[in-house]
Amino acid sequence: MLLLGDNGLKFSCAAGNKGGRSSNLPLVVGLALALVQIAVTLTLSLLLFAQNAIFALLLSASALAFLFIVLTVAMRMLSNGQRLYNFEVTPTELILEILSLPPEPSERQSKKQDKRKKKRSERRKIGRVMVFLPDVRYCEYYPYPDSASMIFHTAYSHLEVPLWPLGERRNDLVDYLIGLGIEVVNVQFDDEIPSLN
């Protein structure tokens, strides 16, 4: 939701399943194929163990290392999908707060407890970043639908704000920032990136 008020602009968006990302489907298919390949490799290493134990151990070690990488990617994808982004533009600063979303309650739990109270109590702050608005030299805008984001550059920090959960409303934010006088560099159009000096 994008809110424009007297004190600036504020939006809050969840990265959950409601908006969805089109890149998740190919990623899930790739992870499934990788798990099948790991299972085949481990089975093959067990069959080869009688003929060449060293090669079988090396093969199984490489498969287990690949399994670790695949599980790390899967866990990261799941954790990134359960985040709430609160972004606020005030007259003096930009604030990004990232919270973890609680798991969806079951029907029994939702009947017993008020969902709003439960969700608010279970949210955990992951991070909070703030930069001063007058210090922003320029902003890189990545308009690609599945990975839309903005990176605000200052002399002392970079603030990346994900915009893909906003859908088409992200253009309102871009227009608002241009209205504030922030130079927005659209990377899709190969705009020249200004110097930070």
Buried (B, 14 or more C-beta within 10 A) or exposed (E): EBEEEEEBBBBBBBBBEEEBBEBBEEEEEEBEEBBEBBEEBBEBBEEBBEEEEEEBEEBBEEBEEBBEEBBEBBEEBEEEBBBBBBBBBBEEBBBBBBBBBBEEBEEEEEEEEEEEEBBEEEEEEEEEBEBEBEBBBBBBBBBEEEEBBBBBBBEEEEBEBBBBBBEEEBBBBBEBBEEBEBBBBEEEEEBEEEEEE
